[in-house]
Amino acid sequence: MFKVKITPKFMSVFIAAVLFFHFAPVTTWAATLKTEAGTEKFENVTLLKSTTLDQNEKDKSVMTLVSHGMRKKAVFGLVPVRVYVLQFLAAHPEKLVKTESGVLASLKAAGPIQLRLTFTRDLPGSKIADAFKDGLEANKVNVKKLSLELEQVLREIQTMEEFKKGESFSVTASWKDSQATIYLEDPKGTLKSITGPQEFAEQFLSIWFGHPSDNLLGTLKKELVK
């Protein structure tokens, strides 16, 4: 009979593998996003009329444009520079609570929702991920002890080596029961998804709809909820 020698090293590798497959977020690749451009422009960016999220043949959601604005960032705390145009779309915009304190909690009812970022300058993915960490910290999320789902979201953004001026990147959130899925679409149209407890989606979306990490992000939030 063939026997396997159980060593401490073998056991540690085996346990790590079991934990990874048991707790790692489930990533699916079947969903699609289809955008329809509108006729209005903002800062030389053609705004969307709608985005259709097709999660399977029986689960399609059409998200329409709710609002838009410009994300600016102060350089050295002084000169504000343009970073990206942000478009906010929702499948059920009538269910949004359009107040600064109530909008975050209402996103699930209004969902699926999408944030589409069109960059106004060249930026590395690592810098965008770092900026998102600042937003998480502003909402009391410990970035040194992130959930597996949030870690994967930030890792996927970091792997997008550079966002070129004029390129778009989208974040789409969908909820079902106590679970949430975040779809990340890179400038090439590659779609990836991360599924986990709905709290992780709310934490990530708090970057824009929670407590702003700086005054200029606060100005953008006001534009999104008006």
C-alpha positions in Angstrom: 0.0 0.0 0.0 1.2 3.5 -0.9 1.8 5.6 2.2 2.2 9.4 2.5 4.6 10.6 5.2 2.8 13.3 7.2 5.4 16.0 8.1 4.8 19.3 9.8 5.6 21.1 6.5 3.1 19.0 4.6 0.4 19.7 7.2 0.9 23.4 7.1 0.7 23.5 3.3 -2.4 21.2 3.4 -4.2 23.4 6.0 -3.3 26.6 4.0 -4.8 25.1 0.9 -8.0 24.0 2.7 -8.4 27.5 4.2 -7.9 29.2 0.8 -10.5 27.1 -1.0 -13.0 27.4 1.9 -12.7 31.1 2.5 -11.5 32.7 -0.8 -14.1 34.8 -2.7 -15.8 33.1 -5.6 -14.9 34.7 -8.9 -17.2 34.2 -11.9 -16.7 35.2 -15.5 -20.1 34.7 -17.0 -21.6 38.2 -16.4 -21.5 40.9 -19.1 -21.8 44.7 -19.2 -23.2 46.6 -22.1 -23.1 50.4 -22.2 -25.3 52.8 -24.2 -23.9 56.3 -24.8 -26.1 59.3 -24.4 -25.8 62.7 -26.2 -24.7 64.8 -23.3 -21.0 65.6 -22.6 -19.2 66.7 -19.4 -15.6 67.8 -19.4 -15.2 66.3 -22.9 -16.5 62.9 -21.7 -19.6 61.5 -23.4 -22.0 60.5 -20.6 -23.7 57.2 -20.6 -27.4 56.8 -21.1 -27.5 53.3 -19.5 -25.5 50.2 -18.7 -27.0 46.7 -18.8 -25.7 44.1 -16.4 -26.4 40.6 -17.6 -25.6 38.1 -14.8 -27.4 35.3 -16.5 -30.2 34.8 -19.0 -32.8 35.4 -16.3 -31.1 38.2 -14.4 -30.7 41.4 -16.5 -30.6 44.9 -14.9 -30.6 48.2 -16.8 -28.9 51.0 -14.8 -29.6 54.5 -15.9 -27.5 57.6 -15.3 -28.3 59.3 -12.0 -25.6 62.0 -11.7 -22.0 62.8 -12.5 -19.1 64.9 -11.3 -15.4 65.6 -11.4 -13.0 64.1 -8.9 -10.3 66.6 -8.0 -7.3 66.1 -5.8 -5.2 68.8 -4.1 -1.5 68.5 -5.0 0.7 69.3 -1.9 -2.5 70.4 -0.3 -2.8 73.5 -2.5 -3.5 73.2 -6.2 -6.5 71.1 -7.2 -6.0 68.9 -10.2 -8.6 66.9 -12.2 -8.3 63.1 -11.7 -11.4 61.5 -13.2 -15.0 62.1 -14.3 -17.3 59.9 -12.3 -20.7 58.7 -13.5 -23.2 57.2 -11.1 -25.9 54.8 -12.5 -28.6 52.8 -10.7 -31.2 50.3 -11.7 -33.8 51.8 -9.3 -32.8 55.5 -8.9 -36.2 56.3 -7.3 -35.1 54.3 -4.3 -32.1 56.3 -3.6 -32.0 58.5 -0.5 -30.5 61.6 -1.9 -28.9 63.0 1.2 -25.3 62.9 2.3 -26.1 60.8 5.4 -28.6 58.4 3.8 -27.3 57.6 0.3 -24.9 54.8 1.2 -27.5 52.7 3.0 -29.9 53.1 0.1 -27.6 51.8 -2.6 -28.7 48.1 -2.2 -32.4 49.0 -2.7 -31.5 51.1 -5.7 -29.1 48.4 -7.1 -27.5 47.2 -9.1 -25.4 50.4 -9.2 -22.4 51.4 -11.2 -19.6 53.9 -10.9 -17.8 54.7 -14.1 -14.5 56.5 -13.8 -13.0 58.2 -16.9 -9.5 59.4 -16.2 -8.3 62.9 -17.1 -4.7 62.1 -16.7 -2.3 59.1 -16.8 -2.2 57.3 -13.4 -0.8 53.9 -12.3 -3.2 51.4 -10.8 -1.1 51.3 -7.6 -1.8 55.0 -7.0 -5.5 54.6 -7.5 -5.5 51.6 -5.1 -3.6 53.8 -2.5 -6.2 56.6 -2.9 -9.0 54.0 -2.4 -7.2 52.9 0.8 -7.3 56.5 2.0 -11.1 56.5 1.4 -11.5 53.3 3.4 -9.5 54.6 6.3 -11.7 57.7 6.4 -14.6 55.4 6.9 -12.8 53.5 9.8 -11.9 50.5 7.7 -8.6 49.0 8.9 -6.6 48.7 5.7 -4.1 46.5 7.5 -6.8 43.9 8.3 -9.0 44.0 5.2 -11.4 41.3 4.4 -10.4 38.8 1.7 -12.9 40.4 -0.6 -11.6 43.9 -0.2 -8.0 42.7 -0.5 -8.9 41.1 -3.8 -10.7 44.2 -5.1 -7.6 46.4 -4.4 -5.3 43.8 -5.8 -7.2 43.6 -9.0 -7.0 47.4 -9.3 -3.2 47.4 -8.6 -2.7 44.8 -11.4 -4.1 47.3 -13.9 -0.7 48.8 -14.3 -1.7 52.2 -15.7 -4.8 54.1 -16.6 -4.3 56.3 -19.6 -6.0 59.7 -20.0 -9.4 59.1 -21.6 -9.7 55.5 -20.5 -12.6 54.3 -18.4 -12.8 51.8 -15.5 -16.1 50.8 -13.9 -17.2 49.4 -10.5 -20.6 47.7 -10.5 -22.2 46.4 -7.4 -25.1 43.9 -7.2 -26.8 42.4 -4.2 -28.7 39.2 -3.6 -29.9 38.3 -0.1 -27.0 38.7 2.3 -24.4 38.5 -0.5 -22.9 41.2 -2.7 -20.9 41.1 -5.9 -18.5 43.7 -7.2 -17.7 43.7 -10.9 -14.5 45.4 -12.0 -14.2 46.2 -15.7 -10.8 47.4 -16.9 -10.2 49.8 -19.8 -9.9 46.8 -22.2 -13.3 45.5 -21.2 -12.1 42.5 -19.1 -14.7 41.9 -16.4 -13.9 40.3 -13.1 -16.1 39.8 -10.1 -15.7 39.3 -6.3 -18.5 37.9 -4.2 -18.8 38.0 -0.4 -20.8 39.4 2.5 -22.7 42.5 1.6 -20.7 44.5 4.2 -17.6 44.5 1.9 -19.5 46.2 -0.9 -20.8 48.9 1.4 -17.3 49.4 2.8 -15.9 49.8 -0.7 -18.6 52.2 -1.9 -18.2 54.3 1.3 -15.1 55.7 -0.5 -17.5 57.9 -2.5 -20.8 57.7 -0.5 -19.5 57.6 3.1 -17.3 60.0 4.9 -15.1 61.8 2.4 -11.3 61.5 2.8 -10.8 65.1 1.7 -12.9 68.2 1.0 -12.7 67.8 -2.8 -14.1 64.3 -2.5 -16.8 65.8 -0.4 -17.6 68.2 -3.2 -17.9 65.3 -5.6 -20.3 63.4 -3.2 -22.6 66.4 -3.1 -22.7 66.3 -6.9 -23.6 62.6 -6.9 -26.4 62.9 -4.4 -28.1 66.1 -5.6 
